[in-house]
Amino acid sequence: MTMPAIAVQNLNFSWQSDRKILDHCNLDVPKGEFWMLLGANGSGKSTLLRILAGLLQPTSGAVKLTQPLGFVFQNPDHQLVMPTVGADVAFGLVAEKLSMQATKERVSEALTAVGLEAFARRPIYALSGGQKQRVAIAGAIARHCEVLLLDEPTALLDGDTQLDLVRQVRNLVKERGMTALWVTHRLDELDYSDGAFLLEDGRVVEQGNPQKLKHRLQTTHP
């Protein structure tokens, strides 16, 4: 059996000792697949993703992820730090100490993958919300990330742009052999996933076929 690219075992997290945000949470995401994580506000979705990204430390439990990983925030303005598109994607490569030519090639490859190959010199402020999210994703691609974590990346986008971004991420996962975990509350996005988890009160209560999960949620929360 192939080891999962993302494995969460018996994970617990509390801000205060009397209230658990995550409660014996378990999930596995198979390598090369695109899975989604759903749950009501306060169910622990974003907390779980931040633990996976290393931004928070769990109270107890274990997390294993294939490295390197990329993290895409709900609001791209929280992670785009350079004035232009190309400079921002290149900024994430500084630690690798690549040559200038190698850096340019990585940036070009990443921007082409997200359909922004003509935007390298474009100022970040001149981009739409969907374009900013694609720049954030390009940053992960440029670093050759194996795992991509996305925290409600369509929350600030309009309807058509939302589904365009979902389709594009799914295509990138399949074409590049990546693994992705995408947090959402939009049921129509499930149509593009390989599988889904439902989080309630800090633990996974259902997982597997996204259409079955979608039908259940539509029935119980019409």
C-alpha positions in Angstrom: 0.0 0.0 0.0 1.3 3.5 -0.9 2.0 5.8 2.0 -0.3 8.8 2.1 1.3 12.2 1.2 -0.6 13.7 4.2 -1.2 11.7 7.4 -2.8 13.0 10.5 -3.0 10.7 13.5 -4.9 11.3 16.7 -4.4 15.1 16.5 -5.5 17.3 19.4 -5.3 21.1 19.7 -6.7 23.5 22.3 -6.3 27.2 22.8 -7.7 26.7 26.3 -7.7 23.5 28.4 -11.5 23.4 28.6 -12.2 23.6 24.9 -10.7 21.4 22.2 -10.5 22.8 18.7 -9.3 19.4 17.3 -10.3 16.2 19.1 -8.5 13.0 18.1 -8.6 14.0 14.5 -7.4 11.4 11.9 -7.1 11.7 8.1 -5.0 10.4 5.2 -4.7 12.0 1.7 -3.3 9.6 -0.9 -0.3 10.7 -2.9 -1.2 12.4 -6.2 -4.9 13.1 -5.3 -6.9 16.3 -4.7 -9.0 16.1 -1.5 -11.3 18.6 0.1 -12.0 19.4 3.8 -15.4 20.7 4.7 -17.1 21.7 7.9 -19.1 24.5 9.6 -17.4 27.6 11.0 -15.6 26.6 14.1 -15.2 23.0 13.2 -11.4 23.3 13.1 -10.7 23.3 9.4 -8.3 26.3 9.3 -6.6 25.2 12.6 -5.9 21.8 11.1 -4.5 23.3 7.9 -2.2 25.6 9.9 -0.9 22.7 12.0 -0.2 20.8 8.7 1.7 23.9 7.4 3.7 24.2 10.6 2.2 27.5 11.7 0.7 26.0 14.8 1.9 23.2 17.1 -0.6 20.5 18.1 -1.3 19.7 21.8 -0.7 16.0 20.9 -0.8 13.6 18.0 1.3 13.2 14.9 1.5 14.8 11.4 3.5 13.5 8.5 3.7 15.2 5.1 5.7 14.7 2.0 8.1 17.7 1.6 8.4 20.3 0.3 4.9 21.8 0.9 3.2 25.0 -0.1 0.4 26.9 1.7 -2.1 29.2 0.0 -4.0 31.6 2.3 -7.6 32.6 2.0 -6.5 36.2 1.3 -3.5 36.3 -1.1 -2.6 39.8 0.1 -1.4 38.1 3.3 1.4 36.2 1.5 2.4 38.2 -1.6 5.3 40.4 -0.5 7.1 41.7 -3.6 6.0 44.5 -6.0 5.7 42.4 -9.2 4.5 38.9 -10.1 7.8 37.5 -11.2 9.7 39.0 -8.2 7.2 37.5 -5.8 7.5 34.0 -7.3 11.3 34.3 -7.3 11.3 35.4 -3.7 10.3 32.0 -2.5 13.4 30.5 -4.2 16.0 32.6 -2.3 16.8 29.8 0.2 17.7 27.5 -2.6 20.5 29.7 -3.8 19.9 29.1 -7.4 21.7 30.8 -10.3 19.9 33.8 -11.8 19.2 31.7 -15.0 17.8 28.8 -13.0 15.6 31.1 -11.0 14.3 32.7 -14.2 13.5 29.2 -15.6 11.7 28.2 -12.4 9.6 31.4 -12.4 8.8 31.1 -16.1 7.8 27.4 -15.7 5.6 28.2 -12.6 3.8 31.2 -14.2 3.1 29.2 -17.4 1.6 26.4 -15.3 -1.0 28.8 -13.8 -1.6 30.7 -17.1 0.2 33.9 -16.1 3.3 33.6 -18.3 2.7 37.1 -19.7 2.4 38.7 -16.2 5.9 38.5 -14.9 6.4 42.2 -14.9 2.8 43.0 -13.8 2.5 44.9 -10.5 0.8 42.8 -7.8 -1.7 45.7 -7.0 -3.0 45.5 -10.6 -4.1 41.9 -10.4 -7.6 40.5 -9.7 -8.2 38.3 -6.7 -8.2 35.2 -8.8 -4.9 36.2 -10.4 -3.3 36.9 -7.0 -4.3 33.4 -5.9 -2.7 31.9 -9.0 0.5 33.8 -8.2 0.5 32.3 -4.7 0.1 28.8 -6.3 2.9 29.6 -8.8 5.2 30.3 -5.8 4.6 26.7 -4.6 5.1 25.3 -8.1 8.3 27.2 -8.5 9.6 25.5 -5.3 8.6 22.1 -6.7 6.3 21.5 -3.8 5.0 18.0 -3.5 2.0 18.9 -1.2 -0.3 21.9 -1.6 -2.5 23.2 1.3 -5.2 25.7 0.4 -7.3 27.5 3.0 -10.6 28.5 1.3 -8.8 30.1 -1.6 -12.0 30.9 -3.4 -13.7 32.7 -0.5 -13.0 36.2 -1.8 -13.7 35.4 -5.5 -16.9 35.6 -7.6 -18.7 32.5 -8.8 -17.1 31.9 -12.2 -13.6 32.7 -10.9 -14.1 30.3 -8.0 -14.7 27.3 -10.2 -12.0 28.3 -12.7 -9.4 28.2 -9.8 -10.7 24.8 -8.6 -10.4 23.3 -12.1 -6.9 24.8 -12.5 -5.6 23.4 -9.2 -7.1 20.0 -10.0 -5.4 20.0 -13.4 -2.0 21.0 -11.8 -2.3 18.2 -9.2 -2.9 15.6 -11.9 -0.4 16.9 -14.4 2.4 17.4 -11.9 1.8 14.5 -9.6 1.2 16.8 -6.6 -1.1 16.2 -3.6 -3.6 18.8 -2.4 -5.8 19.4 0.5 -8.3 22.2 -0.1 -10.5 23.7 2.6 -13.9 24.9 1.5 -17.5 25.3 2.4 -18.8 25.4 -1.2 -20.5 22.2 -2.1 -20.1 22.8 -5.9 -16.3 22.6 -5.5 -16.7 19.0 -4.5 -17.3 18.1 -8.1 -13.6 18.5 -8.8 -12.2 16.5 -5.9 -11.0 12.9 -5.6 -12.3 12.6 -2.1 -13.5 14.7 0.8 -13.5 14.9 4.6 -16.3 16.3 6.8 -15.0 17.8 10.0 -17.4 18.3 13.0 -16.3 19.5 16.4 -12.7 18.9 15.6 -12.8 15.4 14.2 -13.4 13.7 10.9 -17.0 12.2 11.0 -17.2 11.2 7.3 -14.8 10.7 4.4 -14.5 9.3 1.0 -16.7 9.7 -2.1 -17.3 13.5 -2.6 -20.6 13.1 -4.3 -22.0 11.0 -1.5 -20.9 13.6 1.0 -22.3 16.4 -1.2 -25.7 14.6 -1.4 -25.7 14.1 2.4 -25.0 17.7 3.1 -27.5 18.9 0.5 -30.2 16.7 2.2 -29.4 17.7 5.8 -28.7 21.4 5.0 -30.8 22.3 1.9 
